């Protein structure tokens, strides 16, 4: 199972790095649910709102010739056919990272067709990049 998921995850991250909305739509479950926290603001949303958010982020990246800096912090098998991945993401524009990043706790499940789908996310948005960078360093050095 982990080999199958690892291959899927590599593909998902490549789709993200390429800002490919069409491919991302195939990975997002129609029943997707998410919660995003930005400071004191809490927003719950589903599939349609998520697609709009990804579309805005991908458009911004492409228009600014920015690249995604995406790091897998941890991968946790939750149940049979269900894995959570903790990912940090920020944009790099002209060689310089944005000052903030987002931390994604994303849960993927295998559906009845044996395909991995993103079903849930919890997102901490606007985290100072230096804090996330320290987290990545600590995770890699343990």
N, C-alpha and C positions, 0 to 999 in steps of 0.2 A: 504494500500500500504506500509506504513512504517514497519508493522510487517513482510511482505514478504521481504522487502529490508533488514531489520535488520537481519533476518535469513540468507539471502544470504551473507551479509557482514561478519557475524560470520564465515560462511563456507569459504569464500574467505580468510579471515585472517588466518584461520587454515591451509588452503592449503599453504599459504605463510610461515607460521611458520614451516610446515613440509617439506618445499622445494620440493613440489610435482609438477614437471614440467608437467606431463601428465594431472593432474587435472587443472592446470593453463591454459593450452591450450584450455580447454573447456569453460573458462570464458572470454578469450580474443577474442574480435570481429575480424574477418578477415579483417575488414576495420579500424582497430585500427590506430590511429595517435598520435604521442607524440613529445614533445620537452623537451630536457634535457639541463640544464645550469650547467656547472662546471666552476666556476670562470668567465673567459672571453669567454670560448668556448661554442658555441650553436650548438646543434645537433638535427636535425629533423629526425624521423624514423617511421617505420610502424611495421606491425605484425611480419614479419620474423626477423628483427633486434631486436625487443623486445624479441622474444623467445630466440634468441642467448644470449642476455643480462641476462635474467632470468636464463638461463641454466648455464652461468658462475657464477652468484651469488649463485645459489643453490649448484653448485659443490664446490665452495669455502667454503660455510657453512658446507657442509657434510664432506669434507676432513679435515677441521680444528675442527670438533666437536663443531662448534659455534652455538649459538642460536640467532634467530631473536628477537630483541626488537622492537615491533611494537606498536604504539599508535595512536588511532584515536583522532585527534585534534578537528575536527568538521565534521558535516554532514549537507549538505544543499540541500533540495529539489529544483531543478531548474525549472522543468516543470513536467507535468504528465508523469510518467514513466521514469524520468531522475533525478539522484541524484549525487551530487559531494561530495566526501569524502576527507578530508585533513588528511593525514597520515604521521607520522614520522617513519623512520625505520633505525636501525643500527644493527650491529652484536655484540654479547657478546661472548668473547672467554676466557675460563677459569675464568669466573666471572668478566672479565673486558671489558667494552664497548670500541669499537673503538673510536678514538678521533673525528670522523666525522659521520654525519648522512645525510640521504636524506629526503627531504620534498616533498611528492607526493600530487598533486591536481588531483584526479582521478574522471572521469565522467563515470557513469554507466547508461545504458539505457536498457529498456525492448525491446526485439525484437518481431517479428511477432509471435513467438512461446511462448510468455509471459515469456521468460528467461532473466535474468539480464546478461548483457555483459559489459565488460570494453571497452569503445569506444575511450576515450581520456585521455591523461595524460600530465601534465606539472610538471617537476621534477627539483627541486633545489638540486644539488648534492654537496657533500663535505662540508656541513655546519658544523661548529664546534658544537660538540654534546652539549656543555654547553649552547649554544644559543637555541637549540631546547628543551633541558631539561627545560630551563626557560619558554619557550613558553607553554610546557605541564603543568608546575606548575601553570602558570598564568591562563590558560584555566580552569584547574580543580578548582582553588580557586575562580573564579568569580561567 
